[in-house]
Amino acid sequence: MTAPTTVRLRRRRRWLTLFLTVLTAAGSIVFAWVAVGWDAELGEQRLDGELRRVTSTATRLVQYDGTLITAFVGEDELNTRCPQFAILPGGAERFTGHFSQQSCVSVDPALLASLAAEAARTGRLLNGYVRGTNGELVRVGAEPFRNTRGQYIGAVVAAVDAGPERDRHHRTVLFAVIGCVLLVTAAGAAGHLLSGWAIRPAVAALEQQEVLLADTAHDLRTPVAALRALAETALEHPTQRADLLPRTVALAGRMGSIIDGLLVRARLAAGVEQLAIQPVWLDQLVTTVVEETPTDGAQVTVTAAPTKVDVDPGLVQRAVGNLLDNALRHGRRPGDRAIVHITVAGGRLVVADHGPGIDAEVAQETFDRFSSGGGSSGLGLSIVRWVARAHGGMLRVYNAEEGGAIFELVLPTNDS
């Protein structure tokens, strides 16, 4: 069974949110991966730059006069600072090595000697990580140097504690992970909100369509059944056709009015009804509507003060007619005739009846599905609310203390 369109739209919203979240997560992971790798590389470059500063300075201080002289190295302040270093043999000649006075990390001298020998053998700078004697992570760098004959005879090997840099990098990784999680969460929330905002008009239109269809079926079911009963009775009893025909015509007119009202409501809800705003004397419009509306013996009184409003006269006339029709239909008690009081002043139209009133719970609801004491779906009142909102006004409803319902339509006034 196919799911309703609104359900499919909401499902699509979830898929769109998931797609945006996954896309953001993938991009964030790739970016974080590149950023973390770049940070690790920069950390190594910082350590290697510090080591190179020590090894290059030490190689410049080394002198050679038949034999290697390291006295100048011992006199330099470099000899007492971190990173620590050692000048070790590893090539064509053997000489006594030199170790700096400052011990910043604990590294096996044999390991340093092997690095010096490797650097002298290859004639290249060497950099890498080793483990200190206490298990700490150490970054080392070895720079070879030559004798006067151009032969590599040893290297300066410097070592620095890589723990602080490793801890800083781990914090960067942690921040990157937290940032990715927050970014993905924010993207998911934003995607959910944006997708909801994007499909909201379509969902609202579909919901309005479903309400319209439900109201159409509800409001037409009774008159259609009555019209069919009248037609069947006329077929079975030809002698009663003269009596049944006027009732049939009146019922058909009522159905036409219901359909017309539904179409107006649908156009208002869809926003396709264009308002022809112009200055209108509301008191005169209401008086005209009352004079042209059959009251069927009901007592209708109008108290009006001159009041000019900026409205679409056609729509407001329909709204006034719907309020009056509602009061005439439901503004009476069983066995009594309807009594309706209409007041017009200051851009306000107040219609009060002497009926059973409005249920308190229903009075708090919107007029999308309005119910009165008589059980009507309240399509006419729903149209009144739409007309009021389209003009920037409002429709209020409440019960009078002495009984009966009061409907108050507020419209924007023209003060000029």
C-alpha positions in Angstrom: 0.0 0.0 0.0 1.4 3.4 -1.0 2.1 5.7 1.8 0.3 9.1 1.9 2.1 12.0 0.1 2.8 13.8 3.3 4.4 10.7 4.8 6.6 10.3 1.8 7.6 13.9 2.0 8.6 13.6 5.6 10.4 10.4 4.8 12.3 12.2 2.1 13.2 14.9 4.6 14.8 12.3 6.8 16.7 10.9 3.8 17.8 14.4 2.8 19.0 15.1 6.4 20.9 11.8 6.5 22.5 12.5 3.1 23.6 16.0 4.2 24.9 14.6 7.5 26.9 11.8 5.8 28.3 14.2 3.2 29.4 16.6 5.9 30.8 13.7 7.9 32.8 12.5 4.9 34.1 15.9 4.1 35.0 16.6 7.8 36.8 13.3 8.1 38.9 13.9 5.0 39.7 17.5 6.1 40.5 16.4 9.6 42.7 13.6 8.3 44.7 16.1 6.1 44.9 18.6 8.8 46.1 16.1 11.4 48.7 14.8 9.0 49.8 18.3 8.1 50.1 19.1 11.9 52.2 16.1 12.5 54.5 17.0 9.6 54.8 20.6 10.9 55.6 19.2 14.4 58.4 17.1 13.0 59.7 20.1 11.0 59.8 22.1 14.2 61.8 19.4 16.0 64.1 18.9 13.1 64.7 22.6 12.8 65.7 22.8 16.4 68.1 19.8 15.9 69.5 21.3 12.7 70.3 24.5 14.5 72.4 22.6 17.1 74.1 20.3 14.6 75.0 23.0 12.1 76.4 25.3 14.8 78.5 22.4 16.3 79.9 21.5 12.9 81.0 25.1 12.3 82.7 25.1 15.8 84.7 21.9 15.1 88.3 22.6 14.0 90.7 20.3 12.2 94.5 20.6 12.4 95.7 17.1 11.6 93.5 16.0 14.4 89.9 17.0 15.4 89.7 19.9 17.9 86.4 20.2 19.9 87.6 22.8 22.4 85.7 25.6 20.8 82.5 23.6 21.0 83.1 23.1 24.8 83.4 26.9 25.2 80.2 27.8 23.4 76.9 28.2 25.3 75.4 25.6 23.0 77.3 23.1 25.1 75.2 23.8 28.2 71.8 24.0 26.6 69.1 21.7 25.2 68.9 20.0 22.9 71.9 17.9 23.9 74.3 16.7 21.3 77.4 14.6 20.8 80.3 14.7 18.3 81.1 11.1 17.4 83.4 9.3 15.0 82.1 7.2 12.3 84.2 7.4 9.1 87.8 7.4 7.8 89.4 8.5 11.1 88.9 7.7 14.7 88.9 10.4 17.4 87.7 10.9 20.9 84.0 11.9 21.0 82.6 14.9 22.7 79.3 15.0 24.6 77.5 18.2 25.6 77.3 19.0 29.3 73.5 19.3 29.4 71.6 16.0 29.6 68.0 16.7 28.4 67.0 13.1 27.6 68.5 9.8 28.3 69.7 8.1 25.1 72.0 5.0 24.8 75.5 6.3 23.6 75.8 3.2 21.4 72.7 4.2 19.6 74.0 7.7 19.0 77.3 6.2 17.8 75.5 4.0 15.3 73.6 7.0 14.0 76.8 9.0 13.6 78.4 6.1 11.7 75.4 5.8 9.4 75.4 9.6 8.7 79.2 9.6 7.9 78.8 6.5 5.7 76.0 8.0 3.6 77.1 11.6 3.8 73.5 12.7 4.4 71.5 14.3 7.2 69.6 11.7 9.2 66.4 12.3 11.2 64.2 9.9 13.0 62.5 8.8 16.3 64.2 6.5 18.8 63.3 5.4 22.3 65.3 6.7 25.2 66.6 4.5 27.9 63.5 5.3 30.0 61.2 4.6 27.2 60.4 8.2 26.3 60.1 9.2 22.6 63.1 11.0 21.3 63.7 12.8 18.0 67.3 12.6 16.8 69.2 14.3 14.0 72.7 13.5 12.7 74.8 15.8 10.5 78.1 14.4 9.1 81.3 16.5 8.8 84.5 16.1 6.8 88.3 16.4 7.4 90.5 18.7 5.3 90.8 15.9 2.7 87.1 15.9 2.1 86.5 12.6 3.9 83.5 12.1 6.2 85.0 11.2 9.5 82.1 11.6 11.9 78.8 13.4 12.7 77.2 15.7 15.2 74.2 13.8 16.7 71.5 15.9 18.5 68.6 14.6 20.5 65.4 16.3 21.8 62.5 15.1 23.9 59.6 14.6 21.5 57.0 14.0 24.3 55.8 17.6 24.5 55.3 17.8 20.7 53.6 14.4 20.7 51.2 15.6 23.5 50.5 18.8 21.6 49.7 16.8 18.4 47.4 14.5 20.4 45.5 17.5 21.7 45.2 18.7 18.1 43.8 15.3 17.1 41.4 15.4 20.0 40.2 18.9 19.0 39.8 17.8 15.4 37.7 14.8 16.5 35.5 17.0 18.7 35.3 19.6 16.0 34.2 16.9 13.5 31.5 15.6 15.8 30.2 19.1 16.5 30.3 20.0 12.8 28.5 16.9 11.8 25.9 17.4 14.6 25.4 21.0 13.6 25.2 20.0 9.9 22.6 17.3 10.7 20.5 19.8 12.7 20.8 22.5 10.1 20.0 20.0 7.3 17.0 18.8 9.2 15.8 22.4 9.7 16.6 23.4 6.1 14.9 20.4 4.6 11.9 20.9 6.9 11.8 24.6 5.8 12.1 23.5 2.1 9.2 21.0 2.2 7.0 22.9 4.6 5.1 24.7 1.9 4.4 21.4 0.1 3.4 19.6 3.3 1.1 22.5 4.2 -0.4 22.6 0.7 -1.0 18.8 0.9 -2.5 19.0 4.3 -4.8 21.8 3.2 -5.8 19.7 0.2 -6.6 16.8 2.5 -8.6 19.1 4.8 -10.4 20.5 1.8 -11.3 17.0 0.5 -12.5 15.9 3.9 -14.6 19.1 4.3 -16.0 18.6 0.8 -17.0 15.1 1.5 -18.5 16.0 4.9 -20.4 19.0 3.7 -21.8 17.5 0.5 -22.7 14.1 2.0 -25.9 15.2 3.6 -27.3 17.5 0.8 -26.4 14.9 -1.8 -28.3 12.2 0.1 -31.2 14.5 0.5 -31.2 15.5 -3.2 -31.2 11.8 -4.1 -34.1 11.1 -1.7 -36.1 14.0 -3.3 -35.4 12.7 -6.8 -36.4 9.1 -5.9 -39.5 10.3 -4.2 -40.4 12.4 -7.3 -39.9 9.4 -9.5 -42.1 7.1 -7.4 -44.8 9.7 -6.7 -45.4 11.8 -9.8 -48.3 13.6 -8.2 -45.8 15.2 -5.6 -43.4 16.6 -8.1 -44.9 20.1 -7.9 -44.1 20.2 -4.2 -40.7 18.4 -4.5 -39.3 20.5 -7.3 -38.9 23.8 -5.3 -37.2 21.9 -2.5 -34.9 20.2 -5.0 -34.0 23.5 -6.6 -33.3 25.1 -3.1 -31.2 22.1 -2.2 -29.2 22.3 -5.4 -28.6 26.0 -4.7 -27.3 25.1 -1.3 -24.9 22.6 -2.7 -23.7 25.2 -5.2 -23.1 27.6 -2.4 -21.2 24.9 -0.5 -19.0 24.1 -3.5 -18.4 27.8 -4.2 -17.4 28.3 -0.5 -15.0 25.4 -0.7 -13.4 26.8 -3.9 -13.0 30.2 -2.2 -11.4 28.6 0.8 -9.0 26.6 -1.3 -7.9 29.6 -3.3 -7.4 31.6 -0.1 -5.4 28.8 1.5 -3.2 28.4 -1.6 -2.6 32.1 -1.7 -3.9 32.4 -5.3 -6.8 34.7 -4.5 -5.8 38.3 -5.3 -7.2 40.9 -3.0 -8.8 43.9 -4.6 -8.2 46.3 -1.7 -10.2 49.5 -1.8 -11.9 51.8 0.8 -15.3 50.4 1.7 -18.0 51.7 4.1 -18.4 48.6 6.3 -21.7 49.8 7.8 -23.3 50.1 4.4 -21.9 46.8 3.2 -23.3 45.0 6.3 -26.7 46.7 5.9 -26.9 45.6 2.3 -26.0 42.0 3.1 -28.7 41.9 5.8 -31.3 43.3 3.5 -30.5 40.8 0.8 -30.4 37.7 3.1 -33.7 35.8 3.6 -34.3 35.6 7.3 -37.2 33.1 7.3 -38.9 34.9 10.2 -35.8 35.5 12.3 -35.3 38.8 14.1 -32.2 40.6 12.9 -31.2 44.0 14.2 -28.4 46.2 13.0 -26.6 48.9 15.0 -24.0 50.6 12.8 -21.8 53.6 13.0 -20.0 55.0 9.9 -16.8 53.1 9.6 -14.5 52.9 6.5 -12.1 49.9 6.0 -9.5 49.0 3.4 -10.7 45.6 2.2 -11.7 43.5 -0.8 -15.4 44.2 -0.9 -16.3 40.9 -2.5 -14.5 38.7 0.0 -15.7 40.8 3.0 -19.3 40.6 1.7 -18.9 36.8 1.6 -17.5 36.8 5.2 -20.4 38.9 6.5 -22.9 36.7 4.7 -21.3 33.6 6.3 -21.4 35.0 9.8 -25.1 36.0 9.3 -26.0 32.6 7.8 -24.3 30.8 10.7 -26.2 33.0 13.2 -29.5 32.3 11.5 -28.9 28.6 11.3 -27.5 28.0 14.8 -28.5 31.1 16.8 -31.8 29.8 18.1 -33.0 27.5 20.8 -35.3 24.6 20.0 -38.8 25.9 19.2 -37.8 29.6 19.1 -37.1 31.8 16.2 -33.5 33.1 15.7 -32.6 36.4 17.2 -29.4 38.1 15.8 -27.9 41.4 16.9 -25.3 42.9 14.5 -23.1 45.9 15.6 -20.7 47.7 13.3 -18.2 50.3 14.6 -14.5 51.1 14.4 -13.7 48.5 11.8 -15.3 45.8 13.9 -18.3 43.6 13.0 -19.9 41.9 16.0 -22.6 39.2 15.3 -24.4 37.9 18.5 -27.1 35.3 18.6 -29.3 33.7 21.2 -28.4 30.1 20.4 -26.8 27.4 22.5 -23.3 29.1 22.2 -20.0 27.6 21.4 -18.3 24.8 23.2 -15.4 26.2 25.3 -12.9 23.7 23.9 -13.8 24.2 20.3 -13.7 28.0 20.8 -9.9 27.7 21.6 -9.2 25.8 18.4 -8.5 27.2 15.0 -11.3 27.5 12.5 -9.8 25.0 10.1 -12.4 22.5 11.4 -14.9 24.6 13.3 -17.9 23.0 15.0 -21.0 24.7 16.3 -23.8 23.5 18.5 -25.7 22.3 15.5 -23.0 20.0 14.3 -22.0 21.8 11.1 -18.4 21.6 9.9 -18.3 25.3 10.0 -16.9 25.8 6.5 -18.4 29.3 6.3 -16.6 30.3 9.6 -13.4 28.9 8.2 -13.7 31.1 5.2 -14.4 34.1 7.5 -11.2 33.4 9.3 -9.2 33.2 6.1 -10.7 36.5 4.9 -9.8 38.1 8.2 -6.2 36.9 8.0 -5.9 37.8 4.3 -6.7 41.4 5.3 -4.4 41.4 8.4 -7.4 41.2 10.7 -8.7 38.5 13.0 -11.9 36.6 14.0 -12.7 36.1 17.6 -15.4 34.0 19.1 -16.7 33.7 22.6 -20.0 33.2 24.5 -22.2 35.9 26.0 -22.9 35.7 29.7 -26.6 35.5 29.1 -26.2 32.8 26.5 -25.5 32.7 22.8 -22.4 33.0 20.7 -20.6 36.2 19.7 -18.4 36.4 16.6 -16.2 39.5 16.2 -14.6 40.3 12.9 -11.8 42.9 13.1 -10.7 44.6 9.8 -8.1 47.3 9.2 -9.7 50.8 9.2 -9.2 53.7 6.8 -8.6 56.8 8.9 -8.4 59.2 5.9 
